Amino acid sequence: MGVPKRKTSKMRLRTRRAANRWHAPQLSRCAQCSSAVLPHIACPSCGYYKGRQVLTIEA
């Protein structure tokens, strides 16, 4: 059974925990309507993705 040989330092512990912190989502602008949209997702307001319409949005 693996047992730690030495006490984990505070810096090493905090460095490991820092990788799990929360990041705000990176929003980009839609090329058609210039609204904020998540990358790799079709725009919910106009329905365009990569320059072509993939969703039909009823106004």
Backbone as JSON, one array per atom type, in Angstrom:
{
  "sequence": "MGVPKRKTSKMRLRTRRAANRWHAPQLSRCAQCSSAVLPHIACPSCGYYKGRQVLTIEA",
  "N": [[0.84, -1.17, 0.0], [0.58, 2.2, -0.88], [2.22, 4.69, 0.88], [2.67, 8.02, 1.95], [5.96, 9.34, 2.02], [6.94, 11.74, 2.92], [5.71, 14.84, 4.36], [3.26, 16.64, 2.56], [3.99, 19.7, 1.09], [2.78, 23.07, 1.65], [2.8, 24.69, -0.62], [2.97, 22.86, -2.75], [0.56, 21.51, -2.38], [-1.32, 23.59, -2.75], [-0.73, 24.3, -5.38], [-1.54, 22.04, -6.76], [-4.28, 22.08, -6.21], [-5.01, 24.41, -7.48], [-5.4, 23.87, -10.13], [-7.97, 23.01, -10.35], [-9.66, 25.13, -10.21], [-12.42, 27.42, -10.81], [-13.26, 28.61, -14.04], [-14.33, 31.35, -15.94], [-16.65, 31.15, -18.68], [-15.38, 31.39, -22.01], [-16.45, 33.7, -24.15], [-17.34, 34.35, -27.54], [-17.87, 36.45, -30.43], [-20.73, 36.43, -32.55], [-20.64, 36.05, -36.06], [-22.69, 36.89, -37.72], [-24.83, 38.24, -36.26], [-23.49, 39.46, -34.24], [-23.74, 38.86, -31.49], [-23.03, 37.65, -28.16], [-21.65, 34.44, -27.92], [-21.1, 31.0, -27.13], [-18.09, 29.25, -28.04], [-17.92, 26.84, -30.73], [-20.61, 26.26, -30.81], [-23.86, 26.65, -32.11], [-25.29, 29.84, -32.83], [-27.65, 31.06, -30.57], [-29.4, 33.16, -31.06], [-29.56, 33.86, -33.79], [-29.12, 31.5, -35.22], [-26.96, 30.72, -36.78], [-23.95, 29.0, -37.72], [-20.59, 28.78, -38.23], [-20.79, 30.42, -40.54], [-23.05, 29.5, -41.94], [-26.57, 28.78, -41.95], [-27.92, 26.79, -39.47], [-29.9, 26.36, -37.67], [-33.38, 26.96, -37.4], [-34.8, 29.87, -36.47], [-37.52, 31.24, -34.9], [-38.95, 34.39, -34.88]],
  "CA": [[0.0, 0.0, 0.0], [1.39, 3.39, -0.97], [2.15, 5.6, 2.01], [3.57, 9.15, 1.72], [7.19, 9.31, 2.81], [7.11, 13.05, 3.54], [4.52, 15.69, 4.41], [3.07, 17.46, 1.38], [4.16, 21.1, 1.43], [1.62, 23.93, 1.37], [2.88, 25.16, -2.0], [2.63, 21.75, -3.64], [-0.87, 21.26, -2.2], [-2.07, 24.68, -3.38], [-0.51, 24.22, -6.82], [-2.39, 20.96, -7.25], [-5.68, 22.5, -6.11], [-5.24, 25.55, -8.36], [-5.82, 23.38, -11.44], [-9.4, 22.72, -10.32], [-10.43, 26.35, -9.96], [-13.47, 27.73, -11.78], [-12.95, 29.59, -15.06], [-15.5, 31.9, -16.63], [-16.66, 30.69, -20.07], [-14.83, 32.32, -22.98], [-17.46, 34.0, -25.15], [-16.9, 35.0, -28.76], [-18.94, 37.19, -31.11], [-21.32, 35.81, -33.74], [-20.28, 36.8, -37.27], [-23.9, 37.4, -38.35], [-25.58, 39.21, -35.45], [-22.51, 39.97, -33.27], [-24.11, 38.63, -30.09], [-22.08, 36.78, -27.47], [-22.01, 33.04, -28.1], [-20.04, 30.06, -26.78], [-17.45, 28.68, -29.23], [-18.32, 25.52, -31.21], [-22.04, 26.11, -30.59], [-24.62, 27.53, -32.99], [-25.78, 31.05, -32.18], [-29.05, 30.87, -30.22], [-30.27, 34.26, -31.47], [-29.78, 33.88, -35.25], [-29.09, 30.14, -35.73], [-25.85, 30.51, -37.7], [-22.74, 28.36, -37.23], [-19.54, 28.76, -39.26], [-21.22, 31.1, -41.75], [-24.25, 28.97, -42.57], [-27.67, 28.64, -41.02], [-28.14, 25.41, -39.08], [-31.11, 26.33, -36.88], [-34.42, 27.91, -37.81], [-35.23, 30.64, -35.31], [-38.77, 31.99, -35.14], [-38.9, 35.65, -34.14]],
  "C": [[0.89, 1.24, 0.0], [1.16, 4.34, 0.19], [3.09, 6.76, 1.73], [4.79, 9.09, 2.61], [7.39, 10.63, 3.54], [5.79, 13.81, 3.52], [4.45, 16.52, 3.13], [3.15, 18.93, 1.78], [2.92, 21.9, 1.04], [1.62, 24.39, -0.09], [2.49, 24.06, -2.98], [1.13, 21.43, -3.57], [-1.7, 22.32, -2.91], [-1.91, 24.69, -4.89], [-1.4, 23.16, -7.45], [-3.86, 21.38, -7.24], [-6.01, 23.65, -7.06], [-5.7, 25.1, -9.74], [-7.31, 23.14, -11.5], [-10.25, 23.96, -10.1], [-11.42, 26.61, -11.1], [-12.99, 28.79, -12.75], [-14.25, 30.07, -15.68], [-15.48, 31.42, -18.08], [-16.17, 31.79, -21.01], [-15.84, 32.53, -24.09], [-16.81, 34.67, -26.35], [-18.1, 35.68, -29.39], [-19.42, 36.43, -32.33], [-20.99, 36.68, -34.95], [-21.5, 37.44, -37.91], [-24.55, 38.52, -37.54], [-24.73, 39.84, -34.37], [-22.99, 39.9, -31.82], [-23.1, 37.66, -29.47], [-22.56, 35.34, -27.55], [-20.82, 32.17, -27.68], [-19.4, 29.5, -28.05], [-17.91, 27.25, -29.49], [-19.79, 25.23, -30.96], [-22.75, 27.08, -31.51], [-25.19, 28.69, -32.19], [-27.26, 30.88, -31.84], [-29.97, 31.98, -30.71], [-30.54, 34.28, -32.97], [-29.72, 32.49, -35.88], [-27.94, 29.84, -36.68], [-24.69, 29.83, -36.98], [-21.78, 28.22, -38.39], [-20.03, 29.33, -40.59], [-22.43, 30.53, -42.46], [-25.32, 28.72, -41.52], [-27.95, 27.15, -40.74], [-29.39, 25.26, -38.22], [-32.12, 27.32, -37.44], [-34.97, 28.56, -36.55], [-36.48, 31.42, -35.69], [-38.79, 33.23, -34.28], [-40.21, 35.95, -33.44]]
}
